[in-house]
């Protein structure tokens, strides 16, 4: 009834605007325009996901908040329905004759069919070949992070919706548990270390006093910032405390009990080769993430060559700075990172200074990119600490995109758990990767291309998005923002880290390396802090193939830029090149090749 009255209270004009926005998503008749069809398909998908609607923040500007009191359905039945919908969408997209479409719609067709065809081909075989609750992601840490970062509160109704969502956590966790039990039946169990870390995380979460828990503390802060009167705040917080005790903590205990019983059944085998048809599955995920046809062996060999090449460049700089380059690069970089001049004090003030320095780095480069880019994002970006409840097992950094209505900026989250894992010489390249001109720059620009269908404004092609972010690290150096030789060492160490990923990811999942072998290789060859290396290797174990996309994508972008420079000569314009890459949104690498070839031909025509 609550949803009905929310809908009833919306003006007719707003409803018309929103129906136009969603592309008349409920209409099943064929649409004459591929982009209309893609928009309708996109909205069909997201309208089934209240959490995605909250993340996007597209409907709130029209007064539509019907989704704000609900959570995503994680049941197997909901997954079946989603797959059926994807097959319907695929058939609808394939019904268009590509050759009859305008150029931009041909690109949209290529991107959509590439993804839909592979999703459909892999759905039946590989749908359950994953670990949906692990030390990096899953409902146990994803739900609190979502509520803290995405559920905005501007009034009492939003706050009531927040508590309503807390009341539904038990249902959501039970649905996840249903999928976990099915995976267990299929012999798809995570490695022992994953279960250990998940249990540590969840036990720590439920043993935190309610008032100190992120779900309560962040809610209290939002109520204060929204200016809600104190008496009303008290009532809302009392309801939050009640839901924490009666809904949230029991839901976590449900998963704690399951994983406690599961742990003795798990093993220390880490690669997906141990899963049913694991080798075939690994080849599939590599193709999905790299959007290439490279084999595991080819990627492994490429990684070894790149490690050798990058380390040679690093040795030249280290030798020039007076270091003994007869030692391994990893040892030299670890020694460098321990020098006091590169470290922050291990205090709250030291951590706050890191966040401020990251923001200063971003602001500096944002003000100096005009010679390199014609298009720049309108949305801002800010730096925040990864929430402390999950930073122990989180990666060194990650990025959350801005809301599409401009109500929330992009956020670069930095991990400050081990402060010595943030040497000053590595900060610039990390800020360039996660923020500007990396992830924030690329993702915000794509979101702002309103002439593109929503699918292309948010396309999740990892080789492109991560390839761009890694390319942007080198671009920042080329643009003169890393003149200090130590900052350049930090850049090369970052690139080396991604090259090592090619070796260890294929090592674990293809060559059957142990977790310990992979950790030793990365420690020896990169010099990154051991805490970072351990969390990274454990990330690759639960996300097979994803880490290979970075270097594959970067290499392809550099090749395309070099090709354009050679073929265009004095006609080559770096700003125009970046425009073509960025304003078309993320895409498979083969499509990116076509886009650049078409642009080269157009420039050559004059």
C-alpha positions in Angstrom: 0.0 0.0 0.0 2.9 2.3 0.8 4.2 2.1 -2.8 0.7 2.6 -4.2 0.2 5.9 -2.4 3.7 7.0 -3.3 2.8 6.5 -7.0 -0.6 8.1 -6.5 0.9 11.3 -5.1 3.1 11.9 -8.2 2.0 14.6 -10.7 0.8 13.5 -14.1 3.5 15.6 -15.8 6.3 13.8 -13.8 4.9 10.4 -14.8 4.9 11.3 -18.4 8.5 12.5 -18.2 9.6 9.3 -16.5 7.8 7.1 -18.9 9.6 8.9 -21.7 12.9 8.4 -19.8 12.4 4.7 -19.4 11.6 4.2 -23.1 8.1 3.0 -22.4 9.6 0.0 -20.8 6.3 -1.9 -20.3 5.5 -1.8 -24.0 6.4 -5.1 -25.7 5.7 -4.2 -29.3 8.8 -3.8 -31.5 10.3 -0.4 -31.5 11.6 1.2 -34.8 14.8 2.5 -33.3 17.6 0.4 -31.8 18.5 3.0 -29.2 14.9 3.1 -28.0 14.9 -0.6 -27.8 18.2 -0.6 -25.8 16.9 2.0 -23.4 13.8 0.0 -22.9 15.8 -3.2 -22.3 18.1 -1.4 -19.9 15.2 0.0 -17.9 13.5 -3.4 -17.8 16.6 -4.7 -16.1 17.2 -1.9 -13.7 13.5 -1.6 -12.7 13.9 -5.1 -11.3 16.8 -3.8 -9.1 15.8 -1.3 -6.4 19.4 -1.1 -5.3 20.6 -0.2 -8.9 17.9 2.5 -9.1 19.1 4.0 -5.8 22.7 3.9 -7.1 21.8 5.6 -10.3 19.5 8.2 -8.6 17.7 8.7 -11.9 14.1 8.7 -10.7 14.3 10.7 -7.5 14.5 14.0 -9.4 10.9 13.3 -10.6 9.6 12.5 -7.1 9.7 8.7 -7.7 11.0 6.9 -4.6 8.9 3.7 -4.8 12.1 1.6 -4.9 13.8 3.2 -1.9 12.3 0.9 0.7 13.2 -2.4 -1.1 16.2 -4.6 -1.7 17.2 -6.7 -4.7 15.7 -10.2 -5.0 18.7 -12.6 -4.8 16.6 -15.8 -5.1 17.3 -18.5 -7.7 13.9 -17.9 -9.1 14.7 -14.2 -9.7 17.9 -15.3 -11.4 15.9 -17.6 -13.7 13.6 -14.7 -14.6 16.5 -12.4 -15.3 18.1 -14.9 -17.6 14.8 -15.4 -19.5 14.6 -11.6 -19.8 18.2 -11.4 -21.2 17.3 -14.0 -23.8 14.2 -12.0 -24.9 16.3 -8.9 -25.1 19.0 -10.7 -27.1 16.4 -11.9 -29.6 14.9 -8.4 -29.9 18.3 -6.8 -30.6 19.2 -9.5 -33.1 15.9 -8.8 -35.0 17.5 -5.6 -36.3 19.4 -5.6 -39.5 22.8 -4.2 -38.6 23.6 -3.0 -42.1 20.4 -0.8 -42.2 21.3 1.0 -39.0 23.1 4.4 -38.7 26.7 4.4 -37.6 26.2 4.9 -33.8 23.4 2.4 -33.8 25.7 -0.1 -35.5 28.2 0.4 -32.7 25.4 -0.1 -30.1 24.4 -3.3 -31.9 27.9 -4.6 -31.9 28.4 -3.9 -28.2 25.0 -5.2 -27.1 25.2 -8.4 -29.1 28.8 -9.1 -28.0 27.8 -9.0 -24.4 24.4 -10.7 -24.7 25.6 -13.5 -26.8 28.4 -14.4 -24.4 26.1 -14.0 -21.4 23.6 -16.3 -22.9 26.2 -18.9 -24.0 27.7 -18.9 -20.5 24.6 -18.7 -18.4 23.6 -22.3 -18.3 27.2 -23.6 -17.9 28.7 -21.1 -15.6 25.9 -19.3 -13.7 26.9 -20.9 -10.3 30.7 -21.0 -10.9 31.4 -18.2 -8.4 31.7 -17.5 -4.7 28.9 -14.9 -4.1 30.0 -14.4 -0.5 33.8 -13.8 -0.2 36.3 -11.6 1.5 36.0 -8.9 -1.1 32.3 -8.7 -2.0 28.9 -10.1 -1.2 25.9 -9.2 0.9 27.9 -9.3 4.1 29.9 -6.2 3.2 28.1 -5.0 0.1 24.8 -4.3 1.9 26.3 -2.0 4.6 28.4 -0.2 2.0 25.4 0.3 -0.2 23.3 1.8 2.6 26.2 4.0 3.7 27.1 5.3 0.3 24.0 5.2 -1.9 20.9 5.6 0.2 20.5 9.3 0.4 18.4 11.0 3.0 16.8 14.4 2.5 13.7 14.0 4.7 11.7 11.7 7.1 10.3 9.6 4.3 13.8 8.6 3.0 14.8 7.8 6.6 11.7 5.6 7.0 12.7 3.8 3.8 16.1 3.2 5.2 14.7 1.4 8.2 12.3 -0.5 5.9 15.3 -1.8 4.0 16.9 -2.9 7.3 13.8 -4.9 8.0 14.2 -6.9 4.7 17.8 -8.0 5.3 16.7 -11.4 6.6 14.9 -12.1 3.4 17.8 -11.0 1.2 20.3 -13.1 3.2 18.1 -16.1 3.1 17.9 -15.8 -0.7 21.7 -15.7 -0.9 21.9 -18.7 1.3 19.7 -20.6 -1.1 22.2 -20.1 -3.8 25.1 -21.0 -1.6 23.6 -24.3 -0.8 22.9 -25.1 -4.4 26.6 -24.4 -5.2 27.6 -26.7 -2.4 25.5 -29.4 -4.0 27.3 -28.8 -7.3 30.7 -29.1 -5.7 31.5 -25.3 -6.0 33.0 -24.4 -2.6 35.4 -21.5 -1.9 38.9 -22.1 -0.6 39.3 -22.4 3.2 40.9 -19.0 3.6 37.8 -17.4 2.0 35.5 -19.0 4.6 37.9 -18.0 7.4 38.0 -14.4 6.4 34.3 -14.1 5.7 33.6 -15.5 9.2 36.0 -13.1 10.8 34.4 -10.2 9.0 30.8 -11.2 9.9 31.6 -12.0 13.5 33.3 -8.7 13.8 30.2 -7.0 12.3 27.7 -8.6 14.7 29.9 -8.1 17.7 30.0 -4.4 17.1 27.7 -2.5 19.4 24.7 -1.2 17.5 25.5 2.5 18.0 29.0 1.9 16.6 27.9 -0.2 13.6 28.3 1.6 10.2 24.5 1.1 9.5 23.6 3.0 12.6 26.4 5.5 12.8 26.2 6.6 9.1 22.4 6.8 9.4 22.7 9.0 12.4 25.1 11.3 10.5 22.7 11.5 7.5 19.8 12.5 9.8 21.8 15.3 11.3 22.9 16.5 7.9 19.4 16.4 6.6 18.3 18.8 9.4 15.6 16.5 10.8 14.4 17.7 14.2 16.0 15.9 17.1 12.8 14.3 18.5 12.1 12.7 15.1 15.7 11.6 14.8 15.4 9.9 18.2 12.4 7.9 17.0 14.0 6.9 13.8 17.2 5.8 15.5 15.3 3.8 18.0 13.7 2.0 15.1 17.1 1.5 13.5 18.4 -0.1 16.7 15.4 -2.4 16.8 15.9 -3.5 13.2 19.6 -4.1 13.8 18.8 -6.4 16.7 15.7 -8.1 15.2 16.6 -8.3 11.5 20.2 -7.4 10.6 22.2 -9.3 13.2 20.0 -12.5 12.9 20.5 -12.4 9.1 24.3 -12.3 9.6 24.1 -15.1 12.1 22.3 -17.2 9.4 25.3 -16.9 7.2 27.8 -17.3 10.1 26.1 -20.6 11.0 26.3 -21.8 7.4 29.9 -21.0 6.8 30.9 -22.4 10.2 29.4 -25.7 9.1 30.9 -25.4 5.6 34.5 -24.8 6.6 35.5 -28.4 7.3 34.3 -29.3 3.8 36.6 -26.8 2.1 40.2 -27.3 0.9 43.3 -25.1 0.2 43.0 -25.6 -3.5 42.7 -22.1 -4.8 42.3 -22.1 -8.6 39.1 -22.6 -10.5 40.6 -25.6 -12.2 39.2 -27.5 -9.2 35.6 -26.7 -10.2 33.5 -28.8 -12.6 34.9 -28.1 -16.1 37.2 -25.5 -14.5 39.7 -25.1 -17.3 36.9 -24.4 -19.8 35.3 -21.9 -17.3 38.6 -20.1 -16.9 39.0 -19.6 -20.7 35.5 -18.2 -20.8 36.0 -15.6 -18.0 39.3 -14.6 -19.6 37.5 -13.8 -22.9 34.7 -12.0 -21.0 37.1 -9.8 -19.0 39.8 -9.1 -21.7 37.3 -9.0 -24.6 39.9 -10.8 -26.5 40.6 -14.4 -27.8 43.9 -14.7 -26.0 44.6 -18.1 -24.4 45.7 -18.5 -20.8 49.2 -19.5 -22.1 49.4 -16.4 -24.3 48.5 -14.1 -21.4 51.0 -15.8 -19.1 53.8 -15.3 -21.6 52.8 -11.7 -22.2 53.0 -11.1 -18.5 56.5 -12.5 -18.2 57.7 -10.3 -21.0 56.1 -7.2 -19.6 57.6 -7.8 -16.1 61.0 -8.1 -17.6 60.6 -4.9 -19.7 59.2 -2.7 -16.9 61.7 -3.9 -14.4 64.5 -2.9 -16.8 63.2 0.7 -16.9 62.9 0.7 -13.1 66.5 -0.4 -12.7 67.7 2.5 -14.8 66.0 5.0 -12.5 67.1 3.2 -9.3 70.7 3.1 -10.6 70.6 6.9 -11.4 69.4 7.5 -7.8 72.3 5.5 -6.4 70.7 2.3 -5.4 72.4 -1.2 -5.7 70.6 -2.7 -8.7 72.2 -6.1 -8.3 69.3 -6.7 -5.8 65.9 -7.8 -7.1 63.5 -5.0 -8.0 61.0 -6.2 -5.4 63.6 -5.9 -2.7 64.7 -2.5 -3.8 61.1 -1.1 -4.0 60.2 -2.6 -0.6 63.3 -1.0 0.9 62.4 2.3 -0.7 58.9 2.1 0.6 60.2 1.7 4.1 62.3 4.9 4.0 60.9 7.4 6.5 60.7 10.3 4.0 58.1 8.4 2.0 55.8 7.4 4.9 53.0 9.1 6.8 52.7 8.8 10.6 50.6 5.9 11.8 48.0 8.2 13.4 44.5 9.5 12.7 46.1 12.7 11.6 48.5 10.9 9.2 45.5 9.1 7.6 43.6 12.3 7.3 46.7 13.9 5.6 46.7 11.0 3.0 43.1 11.8 2.0 43.9 15.5 1.8 47.0 14.9 -0.3 45.1 12.6 -2.7 42.5 15.3 -3.2 45.3 17.9 -3.9 46.8 15.6 -6.5 43.4 15.2 -8.2 42.7 18.9 -8.1 46.1 19.7 -9.6 45.8 17.4 -12.6 42.2 18.4 -13.1 43.3 22.0 -13.7 46.0 21.0 -16.2 44.4 18.7 -18.7 43.3 21.2 -21.4 46.2 20.4 -23.8 45.1 16.7 -23.7 41.4 16.6 -23.6 38.6 18.6 -25.2 35.9 16.7 -23.3 36.1 16.7 -19.5 33.5 15.5 -16.9 31.0 17.8 -15.2 30.7 15.6 -12.2 33.2 16.1 -9.3 35.1 13.5 -7.4 36.1 13.3 -3.7 38.4 11.1 -1.7 37.2 9.0 1.2 38.5 6.3 3.4 37.3 2.7 2.7 34.9 1.9 5.6 36.9 0.5 8.5 34.7 -2.6 9.0 35.9 -4.0 5.6 39.2 -2.4 4.9 41.3 -5.3 6.2 40.3 -7.5 3.3 39.5 -4.7 0.7 41.9 -3.8 -2.2 44.2 -0.8 -2.0 41.6 1.5 -3.6 38.4 1.5 -5.6 36.0 3.9 -7.2 32.2 4.5 -7.1 30.6 6.5 -9.9 28.6 9.6 -9.4 24.8 9.7 -9.4 23.4 10.3 -12.9 21.4 13.3 -11.7 24.5 15.0 -10.2 23.3 14.6 -6.6 26.4 12.6 -5.6 29.9 13.0 -6.8 32.2 10.1 -7.8 34.1 8.7 -4.9 37.7 7.4 -4.8 38.0 5.1 -1.8 41.5 4.7 -0.3 42.5 1.8 1.9 44.2 3.2 5.1 44.3 -0.1 7.1 48.1 -0.5 6.7 49.3 3.1 6.5 52.8 1.9 5.4 51.2 0.4 2.3 50.7 4.0 1.1 54.2 5.3 0.3 54.1 8.8 -1.1 55.8 8.0 -4.4 52.9 5.7 -5.3 50.1 8.1 -4.5 50.1 10.1 -7.7 49.7 7.1 -10.0 46.9 5.6 -7.8 45.0 8.9 -7.8 45.4 9.2 -11.6 44.1 5.6 -12.0 41.1 5.8 -9.7 40.0 9.4 -10.3 41.5 11.8 -12.9 42.1 11.1 -15.8 41.3 7.5 -14.9 38.1 5.9 -13.7 36.2 9.0 -12.6 37.1 10.9 -15.8 36.1 8.0 -18.1 33.0 6.9 -16.3 31.6 10.3 -15.6 32.1 11.4 -19.3 30.4 8.2 -20.5 27.4 8.9 -18.1 27.1 12.4 -19.5 26.8 11.4 -23.1 23.0 11.8 -23.2 22.8 11.1 -26.9 23.9 7.5 -26.3 21.6 4.8 -25.0 21.8 4.1 -21.2 23.4 0.8 -21.9 26.4 2.4 -23.5 26.7 5.1 -20.9 27.2 2.4 -18.3 28.7 -0.5 -20.2 30.8 -2.8 -18.0 33.6 -3.8 -20.4 36.5 -4.4 -18.1 39.4 -4.4 -20.6 38.3 -0.9 -21.8 37.6 0.7 -18.4 40.6 -0.7 -16.6 42.7 -0.4 -19.7 41.8 3.3 -19.8 42.7 3.8 -16.2 46.1 2.2 -16.6 46.6 4.1 -19.9 45.8 7.3 -18.0 48.7 6.6 -15.5 51.1 6.7 -18.4 49.3 9.7 -19.9 49.7 11.7 -16.7 53.5 11.0 -16.8 53.6 12.1 -20.5 51.8 15.2 -19.5 54.5 16.1 -17.0 52.7 15.4 -13.7 55.3 12.9 -12.5 58.6 14.8 -13.0 60.0 13.5 -9.7 61.9 10.3 -10.5 60.4 8.6 -7.5 56.9 9.4 -8.6 57.9 7.9 -12.0 59.1 4.8 -10.1 55.7 4.7 -8.5 54.1 4.8 -11.9 56.3 2.0 -13.2 55.7 0.0 -10.1 51.9 0.4 -10.7 52.3 -0.9 -14.3 54.6 -3.7 -13.1 51.9 -4.7 -10.6 49.4 -5.1 -13.5 51.9 -7.1 -15.5 52.6 -9.4 -12.6 48.8 -9.9 -12.5 48.9 -11.6 -15.9 51.4 -14.0 -14.5 49.8 -14.9 -11.2 46.2 -15.0 -12.3 47.0 -17.5 -15.0 49.5 -19.1 -12.6 46.7 -19.8 -10.1 43.9 -20.8 -12.4 45.7 -22.3 -15.4 49.1 -23.6 -14.1 47.7 -24.6 -10.7 49.9 -22.5 -8.5 49.1 -22.3 -4.8 48.1 -19.1 -3.1 51.5 -19.1 -1.4 53.4 -19.5 -4.7 51.5 -16.5 -6.2 52.1 -14.4 -3.1 55.8 -15.1 -3.3 56.1 -14.3 -7.0 54.3 -11.0 -6.5 56.3 -10.0 -3.4 59.6 -10.8 -5.2 58.8 -9.0 -8.3 56.9 -5.9 -7.3 58.0 -4.8 -3.8 54.5 -3.9 -2.8 53.6 -4.2 0.8 52.9 -7.7 1.9 49.4 -6.8 3.2 48.6 -5.4 -0.3 50.0 -8.5 -2.0 48.1 -10.9 0.1 44.8 -9.1 -0.4 45.5 -8.9 -4.2 46.3 -12.5 -4.7 43.2 -13.5 -2.7 41.2 -11.1 -4.9 42.4 -13.0 -8.1 41.4 -16.3 -6.5 37.7 -15.2 -6.1 37.6 -13.1 -9.3 39.4 -15.2 -11.9 40.4 -13.5 -15.1 39.4 -9.9 -14.1 42.9 -8.8 -13.2 44.2 -9.7 -16.7 42.0 -7.1 -18.3 44.1 -4.1 -17.1 47.3 -4.7 -19.0 45.5 -6.2 -22.1 43.4 -3.1 -22.4 46.2 -0.7 -21.8 48.4 -2.3 -24.4 45.6 -2.2 -27.0 45.0 1.5 -26.3 48.6 2.4 -26.7 48.8 0.3 -30.0 45.8 2.2 -31.3 47.2 5.6 -30.4 50.5 4.7 -32.1 48.7 3.5 -35.2 46.7 6.7 -35.4 49.9 8.8 -35.0 51.7 6.8 -37.7 48.8 6.9 -40.2 47.8 10.5 -39.6 51.2 12.1 -39.1 50.7 15.9 -38.6 46.9 15.5 -38.7 47.0 13.5 -35.5 45.3 15.4 -32.6 45.6 13.8 -29.2 42.5 15.6 -28.0 40.5 14.3 -30.9 41.8 10.8 -30.3 40.7 11.0 -26.7 37.3 12.3 -27.7 36.7 9.3 -29.9 37.8 6.9 -27.2 35.8 8.5 -24.4 32.7 9.8 -25.9 31.6 6.5 -27.3 31.6 4.8 -23.9 33.2 1.5 -22.9 33.3 -1.2 -25.5 34.9 -4.5 -26.4 38.5 -4.0 -27.7 37.5 -5.2 -31.2 34.8 -2.5 -31.4 37.3 0.1 -30.2 39.7 -1.0 -33.0 36.9 -0.4 -35.5 36.0 3.0 -34.0 39.6 4.2 -34.2 40.0 2.8 -37.8 36.9 4.7 -38.8 38.1 7.9 -37.2 41.5 7.6 -38.9 39.8 7.1 -42.3 37.5 10.1 -41.6 40.5 12.4 -40.7 42.4 11.2 -43.8 39.5 12.2 -46.0 39.9 15.7 -44.6 
